[in-house]
Structure formats: structure tokens, C-alpha cells
Amino acid sequence: MLCFLRGMAFVPFLLVTWSSAAFIISYVVAVLSGHVNPFLPYISDTGTTPPESGIFGFMINFSAFLGKYKIICIFQTENPEVLFISYIMSLSGYARAFGSRCELAVPVVHDGGALLAFVCGVVYTLLQSIISYKSCPQWNRLSTCHVRMAISAVSCAAVIPMIACASLISITKLEWNPKEKDYVYHVVSAICEWTVAFGFIFYFLTFIHDFQSVTLRISTEINDDV
């Protein structure tokens, strides 16, 4: 039996495949339409201009929905420390989902949403990694904990130069020329952005094993008590 068909494992699997498709499809359409340069555009720039903006917006909104659904599945524990981290992690996850849905056409809202999505996403992965260690081996294996912490560390290391270089760019544009001012800042920031984005995707991929033991129960009982 396929690993993503056991329990609720299809949720992280669908989140990973759908989010990857959102990035790749919008990138291909934007490049073929001549709206961005093929070499390292910002992820959000590949979903700014129609028709790719409609594709990107729809797919990212659905990814945000799947992300919220995954956050709801919190570890069953009475440890107050783990519960506190879980609540903070949930808030970070919801903030990341909200940031990823912000309107792309308004630069200020777009930049704020992107910052919220990436920063809160990194915070979420770090807190989730801590919980993974505290819930080992009940929910996951030690090797999985190490992989998650490694991905979190890489994402955390990448998000800092991403923000720093983006803040040094004096103009906002979709097409860049290597001879233009701030081009180096753009390239470094874009590399870090793609690194963080796919870091999130690979991170969610590690939850397939965890969700294999999660089941969904729908009650059809009717309460006759008045």
C-alpha cells in the first residue's frame, strides 16, 4: 500500500505536491509569457501578472487551506510545555498561511505578506522541530527529528540574507538586467527565497509518516437529549 494512502498521510502529501505545482506552473507560465526573466525571479513575481496570477493565487490559497488543516492535527499530550509550544506554533502557522494569501497587486501589502509568510514559516518549523524531539519516539523517529531540525536551520539561515538583501533593493521590478544596480542583491535574495520556500515543502514531506497513524472519524449519531 502506498505510504500516502495510510491514515491521513494524504494531507501532507497533497500539500507538498500542490505547493510544488503552484511554484513550478506559475514560473513556467510567467517565463513563457515573457513576464519575468528565466533566471531566478522572485517566487511572488511569477504570480503577479495575468494569466499566471490567477493560477498562482488559486493554488496558493488552496495550499494555505491545507496548511491550516494540517496545523489542526496537534499532538495529544498533557505536557504543558509541549502544549504551549503547540499553541505558539499554531499561531505562527496561521500567520504564515494568511501572509501567503495577501494581494500581490499592492506592493506594500505584497511585501508585508511575503515577510509574514516566510518569517512565521521559519518560526513554525523551528517550534515544530522542538515538539518533534519532545514527542519522540511516540509520534516520530529520531532520524526524522534530525532531518526537520536541519531543514529548519537551513531555512533560518536563508531567511536572514533574503530579508537583508531585499531591503537594500531600491526599485521594484519584474525583469532584471545583470548590469543594473542592485542586481546582485536581487539574485542573493531570490536564491534565499527559493531555498526557504522549498525548505518548507521538504519539511512538510517529513510528516507523511506521522500522519499515517492519524485517522478521521465522522460521527453519525444523533443526540436525542433535550
Sequence and secondary structure as in RCSB ss.txt:
>XXXX:A:sequence
MLCFLRGMAFVPFLLVTWSSAAFIISYVVAVLSGHVNPFLPYISDTGTTPPESGIFGFMINFSAFLGKYKIICIF
QTENPEVLFISYIMSLSGYARAFGSRCELAVPVVHDGGALLAFVCGVVYTLLQSIISYKSCPQWNRLSTCHVRMA
ISAVSCAAVIPMIACASLISITKLEWNPKEKDYVYHVVSAICEWTVAFGFIFYFLTFIHDFQSVTLRISTEINDD
V
>XXXX:A:secstr
  GGGSTTTHHHHHHHHHHHHHHHHHHHHHHHTTSS SSS  TGGGGSSTTHHHHHHHHHHHHHHHHHHHHH   
    HHHHHHHHHHHHHHHHHHHHHTS SSSHHHHHHHHHHHHHHHHHHHHHHHHHHHHTTTTSS HHHHHHHHH
HHHHHHHHHHHHHHHHHH     S   TTSTTHHHHHHHHHHHHHHHHHHHHHHHTTHHHHTT            
 
